[in-house]
Amino acid sequence: MLAYITRRLVYGLVTLLALSVIVFTLLQASGGGPLDRLKLNPRMQPFIQQLTEQWGLDQPVWKQYTTWLKNYVSVQEFAVHNAIPIIAIVGAAVATFLIVKFVRSQWTGTYLLGIWSVALYLALRNVTIRFNWGISFQGAGDVWDLVFSRTGATFRLGFTALAIALIIGIPLGIYQAIRQYSFFDQLGTIGAFLAFSTPIFIIGVGLQIVMALYLERWTGVKLFYVAGMNSPGYPDMSIVGKIADTAQHLTLPAISIALISLAGYARFQRASMLEVLHSDYLRTAKAKGLPRRKVVIKHALRNAMIPIVTLVSLDVAFMIGGAIITESIFGWPGVGRLYITAIGTVDYPVVMAIVMVIGIGIVVMNLVADILYGVMDPRVRYD
């Protein structure tokens, strides 16, 4: 297990390095630059020359890349506030050695994942770490602060959408498989294809028109908002008022993101469930007289959930990318909206920082998915 994780981490680092080279090259070859708008004003010529030298834009592309890479991985600030991080990491390392050495169980991957998740959470909670991601070319300040000041809003939107998709999509796919070719199954199939084929900006604008504008006109009550994350008077509201206000702003963008994932979960869960239900060991379980509920939930569902693990892990990693269009439509102040703005202004440091955060998320979540495979399917081995 440890050898496999180490090998995957090395592959992940190589992948991230290749990603950074490709994205940086594409940005340089896309035409234009961060100072193009200033060039329209003849009085700005002295400042343009100064900024070009300050940001290193007059250097060769390979030198600009190496400078960016060196800054990106360099730690600007690091402080350990107490002994908890050291105790957590050492304890996780010792527990990992003992589990790998003495525990022979199909739940080994779960134990390791849980132990290291808790250890890293405790360590990061008691450590101040700050990387030198540079300064925004548009004068928005430090890139590290700029990106992570938006992550809270993006995670709030993304995890809400993911929760909606999981809570509805997986049970929907299971029920469709159990009631194969029924009217409900046909209706769910049509709905899934419609959700897949509709662009997310059409879904977002449609929800704004129907669920916000028309619904308010029909009922006389403003149930949902079409833009922003909170109302202007949010700080002065009570706890219940804050929760209600957040829900009113969050519902429509979360649904617009969740619909496509929901349709995907339902279709994959249905197909996987049907394959398992028609397998030989399920027929044997039925022939032994086991209750239908036990056959479906205990024996079929576990194996049928394996493909969903990959989808969910990638959805978590692509959370920022999937929210780009939605955040722009709904005026949501998250990382996706910042990414669109940075591309429009050719802000290299911000674009590279966000792309690499997404890449790191994909590498990590793919590793987590592979570990969970071994948990859910005892046949999977990492020797």
C-alpha positions as CSV (number, residue, x, y, z in Angstrom):
1,M,0.0,0.0,0.0
2,L,2.7,2.5,1.0
3,A,4.8,1.7,-2.1
4,Y,1.7,2.2,-4.3
5,I,0.8,5.5,-2.7
6,T,4.5,6.7,-3.0
7,R,4.5,5.7,-6.7
8,R,1.2,7.5,-7.4
9,L,2.5,10.6,-5.7
10,V,5.6,10.6,-7.8
11,Y,3.4,10.2,-11.0
12,G,1.2,13.0,-9.7
13,L,4.2,15.4,-9.3
14,V,5.3,14.7,-12.8
15,T,1.8,15.3,-14.1
16,L,1.5,18.6,-12.3
17,L,4.9,19.7,-13.6
18,A,3.8,18.9,-17.2
19,L,0.5,20.7,-16.6
20,S,2.2,23.8,-15.4
21,V,4.5,23.8,-18.5
22,I,1.6,23.4,-20.9
23,V,-0.6,26.0,-19.3
24,F,2.2,28.6,-19.0
25,T,3.1,28.0,-22.7
26,L,-0.5,28.4,-23.8
27,L,-0.8,31.6,-21.8
28,Q,2.3,33.0,-23.4
29,A,1.2,31.9,-26.9
30,S,-2.4,33.2,-26.6
31,G,-1.5,36.7,-27.6
32,G,-1.8,39.9,-25.7
33,G,-0.5,40.7,-22.2
34,P,-1.3,42.1,-18.9
35,L,-0.1,45.6,-19.9
36,D,-2.0,45.9,-23.2
37,R,-4.7,48.1,-21.7
38,L,-2.1,50.5,-20.4
39,K,-0.5,50.8,-23.9
40,L,-3.6,52.6,-25.2
41,N,-2.7,55.6,-23.1
42,P,0.5,57.3,-24.4
43,R,1.2,58.8,-20.9
44,M,1.6,55.4,-19.4
45,Q,4.7,54.5,-21.5
46,P,7.2,55.1,-18.6
47,F,5.1,53.0,-16.2
48,I,4.8,50.2,-18.8
49,Q,8.5,49.9,-19.1
50,Q,8.9,49.9,-15.3
51,L,6.3,47.3,-14.8
52,T,7.7,45.1,-17.6
53,E,11.1,45.0,-15.9
54,Q,9.6,44.6,-12.4
55,W,7.4,41.6,-13.5
56,G,10.1,40.1,-15.7
57,L,7.9,40.2,-18.8
58,D,11.0,41.2,-20.9
59,Q,12.7,37.9,-20.0
60,P,12.6,34.7,-22.2
61,V,9.6,32.5,-21.7
62,W,11.7,29.7,-20.1
63,K,13.1,32.1,-17.6
64,Q,9.7,33.5,-16.7
65,Y,8.5,30.0,-16.1
66,T,11.4,28.9,-13.9
67,T,11.0,32.1,-11.9
68,W,7.3,31.4,-11.4
69,L,7.9,27.8,-10.5
70,K,10.5,28.7,-7.9
71,N,8.2,31.2,-6.3
72,Y,5.2,28.9,-6.5
73,V,6.8,26.1,-4.4
74,S,8.7,28.4,-2.0
75,V,7.2,29.0,1.4
76,Q,6.9,32.6,2.3
77,E,5.7,32.2,5.8
78,F,5.7,29.1,8.1
79,A,5.0,29.0,11.8
80,V,4.0,26.1,14.2
81,H,1.8,27.4,17.0
82,N,2.1,24.4,19.3
83,A,3.2,20.8,19.5
84,I,-0.1,19.4,18.1
85,P,1.1,19.2,14.4
86,I,4.2,17.3,15.3
87,I,2.3,14.9,17.6
88,A,-0.4,14.4,14.9
89,I,2.0,13.6,12.1
90,V,4.3,11.4,14.2
91,G,1.2,9.6,15.6
92,A,-0.2,9.0,12.0
93,A,3.2,7.7,10.8
94,V,3.4,5.2,13.7
95,A,-0.2,4.1,13.3
96,T,0.5,3.6,9.5
97,F,3.5,1.4,10.2
98,L,1.5,-0.7,12.8
99,I,-1.5,-1.1,10.5
100,V,0.6,-2.1,7.4
101,K,2.7,-4.4,9.5
102,F,0.1,-6.2,11.6
103,V,-3.4,-5.5,10.3
104,R,-4.7,-7.8,7.5
105,S,-8.1,-6.4,6.7
106,Q,-10.0,-5.1,3.6
107,W,-10.5,-1.9,5.6
108,T,-6.8,-1.1,5.8
109,G,-7.2,1.7,3.2
110,T,-10.1,3.2,5.2
111,Y,-8.1,3.2,8.4
112,L,-5.1,4.9,6.7
113,L,-7.3,7.5,5.0
114,G,-9.1,8.3,8.2
115,I,-6.0,8.5,10.3
116,W,-4.1,10.8,7.9
117,S,-7.2,13.0,7.3
118,V,-7.5,13.7,11.0
119,A,-3.7,14.2,11.4
120,L,-3.5,16.6,8.5
121,Y,-6.6,18.5,9.8
122,L,-5.1,18.9,13.2
123,A,-1.7,19.9,11.8
124,L,-3.1,22.5,9.4
125,R,-5.3,24.0,12.1
126,N,-2.3,24.7,14.2
127,V,0.1,25.8,11.6
128,T,0.4,29.0,9.6
129,I,1.7,28.3,6.1
130,R,1.9,30.7,3.2
131,F,3.4,30.2,-0.3
132,N,4.9,32.9,-2.4
133,W,2.5,32.8,-5.4
134,G,3.4,36.3,-6.5
135,I,1.4,39.5,-6.9
136,S,-1.6,40.0,-9.2
137,F,-0.7,41.9,-12.3
138,Q,-4.0,43.8,-12.0
139,G,-3.1,45.3,-8.6
140,A,-5.5,43.0,-6.7
141,G,-2.8,42.1,-4.1
142,D,-1.1,38.9,-3.1
143,V,-2.3,35.9,-5.2
144,W,-2.3,33.5,-2.2
145,D,-4.7,35.8,-0.3
146,L,-6.7,36.6,-3.4
147,V,-7.3,32.9,-4.2
148,F,-8.0,31.6,-0.7
149,S,-10.3,34.5,0.2
150,R,-12.6,33.1,-2.5
151,T,-12.3,29.4,-1.7
152,G,-14.9,29.5,1.1
153,A,-17.6,30.7,-1.2
154,T,-16.7,28.2,-3.9
155,F,-16.6,25.3,-1.4
156,R,-20.0,26.4,0.0
157,L,-21.5,26.3,-3.4
158,G,-19.7,23.2,-4.6
159,F,-20.3,21.0,-1.6
160,T,-24.0,22.0,-1.5
161,A,-24.4,21.0,-5.2
162,L,-22.5,17.8,-4.6
163,A,-24.7,16.9,-1.6
164,I,-27.9,17.6,-3.7
165,A,-26.6,15.4,-6.5
166,L,-25.6,12.5,-4.2
167,I,-28.8,12.6,-2.1
168,I,-31.1,12.5,-5.1
169,G,-29.0,10.9,-7.9
170,I,-27.8,7.7,-6.2
171,P,-31.2,6.7,-4.8
172,L,-32.8,7.6,-8.1
173,G,-30.4,5.3,-10.0
174,I,-31.0,2.5,-7.5
175,Y,-34.8,2.8,-7.8
176,Q,-34.6,2.9,-11.6
177,A,-32.5,-0.3,-11.7
178,I,-34.9,-2.1,-9.4
179,R,-37.9,-0.9,-11.4
180,Q,-36.3,-1.4,-14.8
181,Y,-38.4,-0.3,-17.8
182,S,-41.1,1.0,-15.6
183,F,-42.7,4.4,-16.3
184,F,-40.6,6.0,-13.6
185,D,-37.4,4.5,-15.1
186,Q,-38.3,5.9,-18.6
187,L,-39.1,9.3,-17.1
188,G,-35.8,9.3,-15.2
189,T,-33.9,8.4,-18.4
190,I,-35.5,11.2,-20.4
191,G,-34.8,13.7,-17.6
192,A,-31.1,12.6,-17.4
193,F,-30.6,13.0,-21.1
194,L,-32.2,16.4,-21.0
195,A,-30.0,17.5,-18.1
196,F,-26.9,16.2,-19.9
197,S,-27.7,17.9,-23.2
198,T,-28.6,21.3,-21.8
199,P,-25.7,23.8,-21.4
200,I,-25.2,24.9,-17.8
201,F,-25.6,28.6,-18.7
202,I,-29.1,27.8,-20.1
203,I,-30.0,25.9,-16.9
204,G,-28.7,28.8,-14.8
205,V,-30.5,31.6,-16.7
206,G,-33.7,29.4,-16.9
207,L,-33.7,29.0,-13.1
208,Q,-33.2,32.7,-12.6
209,I,-36.2,33.5,-14.8
210,V,-38.6,30.8,-13.6
211,M,-37.7,30.2,-10.0
212,A,-36.7,33.8,-9.0
213,L,-38.5,36.3,-11.3
214,Y,-41.7,34.5,-12.3
215,L,-42.1,32.8,-9.0
216,E,-42.0,36.1,-7.2
217,R,-44.5,37.6,-9.6
218,W,-46.9,34.6,-9.1
219,T,-46.6,34.3,-5.4
220,G,-45.8,37.9,-4.4
221,V,-43.0,36.5,-2.2
222,K,-39.3,36.7,-3.0
223,L,-38.1,33.1,-2.4
224,F,-34.8,33.1,-4.3
225,Y,-32.2,35.7,-5.4
226,V,-30.5,35.8,-8.8
227,A,-27.1,37.3,-7.8
228,G,-24.7,37.5,-4.9
229,M,-24.0,35.4,-1.9
230,N,-25.7,37.4,0.9
231,S,-28.0,40.4,1.2
232,P,-26.6,43.9,2.2
233,G,-28.0,43.7,5.7
234,Y,-26.7,40.2,6.3
235,P,-24.3,41.1,9.3
236,D,-27.2,42.5,11.3
237,M,-29.5,39.5,10.8
238,S,-30.3,36.9,13.4
239,I,-28.9,33.4,13.1
240,V,-32.2,32.1,11.6
241,G,-32.3,35.1,9.2
242,K,-28.7,34.5,8.1
243,I,-29.4,30.8,7.4
244,A,-32.5,31.7,5.4
245,D,-30.8,34.5,3.5
246,T,-27.8,32.1,2.6
247,A,-30.3,29.4,1.5
248,Q,-32.2,31.9,-0.7
249,H,-28.9,33.0,-2.5
250,L,-27.4,29.5,-2.6
251,T,-30.3,27.3,-3.9
252,L,-30.4,28.3,-7.5
253,P,-26.7,28.2,-8.3
254,A,-26.3,24.9,-6.4
255,I,-29.2,23.3,-8.3
256,S,-27.8,24.5,-11.7
257,I,-24.5,22.8,-10.9
258,A,-26.1,19.7,-9.3
259,L,-28.4,18.9,-12.2
260,I,-25.8,17.6,-14.5
261,S,-23.9,15.6,-11.8
262,L,-27.2,14.3,-10.5
263,A,-28.1,12.9,-14.0
264,G,-24.7,11.3,-14.3
265,Y,-24.9,9.7,-10.9
266,A,-28.3,8.3,-11.6
267,R,-27.3,6.8,-15.0
268,F,-24.1,5.3,-13.8
269,Q,-25.7,4.0,-10.6
270,R,-28.6,2.4,-12.6
271,A,-26.2,0.7,-15.1
272,S,-23.9,-0.5,-12.4
273,M,-26.8,-1.7,-10.2
274,L,-28.3,-3.6,-13.2
275,E,-25.0,-5.4,-13.9
276,V,-24.7,-6.5,-10.3
277,L,-28.3,-7.5,-9.9
278,H,-27.9,-9.9,-12.9
279,S,-24.7,-11.5,-11.6
280,D,-24.4,-15.1,-10.5
281,Y,-23.8,-14.4,-6.8
282,L,-26.9,-12.3,-6.5
283,R,-29.0,-15.1,-8.1
284,T,-27.5,-17.5,-5.5
285,A,-28.4,-15.1,-2.7
286,K,-31.9,-14.9,-4.0
287,A,-32.1,-18.7,-4.4
288,K,-31.1,-19.1,-0.7
289,G,-34.2,-17.1,0.3
290,L,-32.6,-13.9,1.5
291,P,-35.0,-11.0,1.8
292,R,-35.0,-8.7,-1.3
293,R,-34.1,-5.7,0.8
294,K,-31.0,-7.5,2.2
295,V,-30.0,-8.7,-1.2
296,V,-30.2,-5.2,-2.7
297,I,-28.7,-3.2,0.1
298,K,-26.1,-5.5,1.6
299,H,-24.9,-7.4,-1.4
300,A,-25.6,-5.5,-4.5
301,L,-25.3,-1.9,-3.5
302,R,-21.7,-2.1,-2.2
303,N,-20.3,-3.4,-5.5
304,A,-22.6,-1.2,-7.6
305,M,-21.1,1.9,-5.8
306,I,-17.6,1.4,-7.1
307,P,-18.0,3.4,-10.3
308,I,-19.7,6.2,-8.4
309,V,-16.5,6.6,-6.3
310,T,-14.6,7.7,-9.4
311,L,-17.3,10.2,-10.4
312,V,-17.6,11.7,-7.0
313,S,-13.8,12.0,-6.5
314,L,-13.4,13.8,-9.9
315,D,-16.5,16.0,-9.1
316,V,-14.8,17.2,-5.9
317,A,-11.6,18.0,-7.8
318,F,-13.5,19.7,-10.6
319,M,-15.6,21.7,-8.2
320,I,-13.8,24.9,-9.0
321,G,-13.9,24.3,-12.8
322,G,-17.5,23.4,-12.8
323,A,-18.5,26.5,-10.9
324,I,-16.8,28.9,-13.3
325,I,-19.8,29.6,-15.5
326,T,-22.3,29.3,-12.7
327,E,-20.5,31.8,-10.5
328,S,-20.4,34.3,-13.4
329,I,-24.1,33.9,-14.1
330,F,-25.1,34.3,-10.5
331,G,-22.5,36.8,-9.5
332,W,-21.2,34.4,-6.9
333,P,-17.9,35.7,-5.4
334,G,-15.9,32.5,-5.7
335,V,-12.7,31.2,-7.3
336,G,-14.4,30.4,-10.6
337,R,-15.5,34.1,-11.1
338,L,-12.0,35.2,-10.2
339,Y,-10.6,32.8,-12.8
340,I,-12.7,34.2,-15.6
341,T,-11.7,37.8,-14.6
342,A,-8.0,36.7,-14.5
343,I,-8.2,35.2,-18.0
344,G,-9.9,38.3,-19.4
345,T,-7.1,40.5,-18.0
346,V,-4.2,38.1,-18.8
347,D,-3.3,37.9,-15.1
348,Y,-0.7,35.1,-15.3
349,P,0.0,34.6,-11.6
350,V,-3.7,34.2,-10.7
351,V,-4.5,31.9,-13.7
352,M,-1.6,29.7,-13.0
353,A,-2.4,29.5,-9.2
354,I,-6.0,28.5,-9.8
355,V,-5.1,25.9,-12.5
356,M,-2.5,24.3,-10.3
357,V,-4.9,24.2,-7.4
358,I,-7.4,22.3,-9.6
359,G,-4.6,20.0,-10.8
360,I,-3.5,19.2,-7.3
361,G,-7.1,18.5,-6.3
362,I,-7.5,16.0,-9.2
363,V,-4.3,14.2,-8.4
364,V,-5.2,13.9,-4.7
365,M,-8.8,12.8,-5.3
366,N,-7.8,10.2,-7.9
367,L,-5.5,8.7,-5.2
368,V,-8.3,8.7,-2.7
369,A,-10.6,7.0,-5.2
370,D,-8.0,4.3,-5.9
371,I,-7.7,3.6,-2.1
372,L,-11.4,3.5,-1.7
373,Y,-11.6,0.9,-4.5
374,G,-9.7,-1.5,-2.2
375,V,-12.1,-0.7,0.6
376,M,-15.2,-1.4,-1.4
377,D,-13.9,-4.3,-3.5
378,P,-11.8,-6.9,-1.6
379,R,-10.5,-8.3,-4.9
380,V,-8.4,-5.1,-5.5
381,R,-4.9,-5.4,-4.2
382,Y,-2.0,-2.8,-4.4
383,D,0.9,-5.2,-4.0
